[in-house]
Amino acid sequence: MPAAASQRPGRGPGGGPERELAPLPPAPELRPRPGRELALRLPSPVQELADDRLLARGIRLLLKRDDLIHPDLPGNKWRKLGPNLAAARAAGYGGLLTFGGAYSGHLRAVAAAGYYYGFATVGVVRGEEPLPLNEVLAAARGFGMQLTYLDRAAYRLKTGDRVLSRLRAQFGDCYVLPEGGSNALAVGGCAGLPGEISEPFDVICCAVGTGGTLAGIATGLAAGQQAAGFAVLKGGGFLAAEVARLQQAAVGTAAANWLVETEFHHGGYARRTPALTNFIDDFEERHGLRLNWVYEAKMLHGLFSLAAAGRYPPGTTVVAVLAG
Ligand SMILES: Cc1ncc(COP(=O)(O)O)c(C=O)c1O
């Protein structure tokens, strides 16, 4: 079991005394294309999970099933994209352009969003074109996304003026979404999640890749509630500053009600250990739910490890967000 280490925001990045956050601006109107209406399951369900290991410690666990929002736009994908699509529409853009690796769920989700909401989409993919296309890129293409490839050196400079103006010259003046879809508007979208949970809770947990989901969830918490993010990549020490930057961009200040756990990455992004595989198999046997191993399994394994180490006092209610 990995030792529990955390990046507590405190003062500095993510820190400062807890303050009232500025209210988020209302999202502009967004409608799908006629004939392509989406049945979004919102608010997403909350399910209580009775697990002996937690119950023995007096801990109640609720799962926030954002993975059930929509098969093509699950969880944080929908929450992050919704306000961006509305902003793109309000600003008159006809196209969306974004970035990702060859297995990026974000690329696929942007392609789906374009299909449903009537935007042309361009996916800028890191590395060479895999032939035949893998299932993620094939699905993105199936939704009508134009795919283009940048070698790793150019990809590193993808948001610099030179690469962006080359892309704009090729594909027109698109609304540009960052890799992973995490920007200030995305934080605003994720901030709506805690308000959908009617049960009182103390701590809410999510997996952290780029930090936008954690930044948003923490922004939407009530006084006294805490958010814990579990980094799915190795060397996640930088993520606390990134979460703070995103909160600053979204609401003008970074809150002190969250932290990033950095010791539960199991070898790094899209890597796994036998301990993680055992945890996933055991969890499925106990609860009939197969966890997403890249993200949520790492978060839940971390949460169970911290609970076993006595992090949460008896009487604590924890929400775990399944975001995809
Ligand atoms: C299923 C799932 N959970 C969690 C995350 C992490 O979100 P973020 O990149 O906002 O930290 C992602 C990434 O998009 C994801 O796909």
Ligand as a Chemical Component Dictionary entry (heavy atoms), coordinates in Angstrom:
data_LIG
# 
_chem_comp.id                   LIG 
_chem_comp.type                 NON-POLYMER 
_chem_comp.pdbx_formal_charge   0 
_chem_comp.three_letter_code    LIG 
# 
loop_
_chem_comp_atom.comp_id 
_chem_comp_atom.atom_id 
_chem_comp_atom.alt_atom_id 
_chem_comp_atom.type_symbol 
_chem_comp_atom.charge 
_chem_comp_atom.model_Cartn_x 
_chem_comp_atom.model_Cartn_y 
_chem_comp_atom.model_Cartn_z 
_chem_comp_atom.pdbx_ordinal 
LIG C1 C1 C 0 -12.804 9.410  -16.412 1  
LIG C2 C2 C 0 -11.973 10.580 -16.027 2  
LIG N1 N1 N 0 -11.824 10.895 -14.717 3  
LIG C3 C3 C 0 -11.061 11.932 -14.332 4  
LIG C4 C4 C 0 -10.398 12.715 -15.262 5  
LIG C5 C5 C 0 -9.520  13.829 -14.797 6  
LIG O1 O1 O 0 -10.009 15.084 -15.128 7  
LIG P1 P1 P 0 -9.054  16.347 -15.199 8  
LIG O2 O2 O 0 -8.264  16.211 -16.469 9  
LIG O3 O3 O 0 -10.005 17.487 -15.247 10 
LIG O4 O4 O 0 -8.179  16.364 -14.009 11 
LIG C6 C6 C 0 -10.539 12.435 -16.628 12 
LIG C7 C7 C 0 -9.870  13.264 -17.633 13 
LIG O5 O5 O 0 -10.520 13.861 -18.442 14 
LIG C8 C8 C 0 -11.351 11.337 -17.024 15 
LIG O6 O6 O 0 -11.512 11.013 -18.324 16 
# 
loop_
_chem_comp_bond.comp_id 
_chem_comp_bond.atom_id_1 
_chem_comp_bond.atom_id_2 
_chem_comp_bond.value_order 
_chem_comp_bond.pdbx_ordinal 
LIG C1 C2 SING 1  
LIG C2 N1 SING 2  
LIG C2 C8 DOUB 3  
LIG N1 C3 DOUB 4  
LIG C3 C4 SING 5  
LIG C4 C5 SING 6  
LIG C4 C6 DOUB 7  
LIG C5 O1 SING 8  
LIG O1 P1 SING 9  
LIG P1 O2 DOUB 10 
LIG P1 O3 SING 11 
LIG P1 O4 SING 12 
LIG C6 C7 SING 13 
LIG C6 C8 SING 14 
LIG C7 O5 DOUB 15 
LIG C8 O6 SING 16 
# 
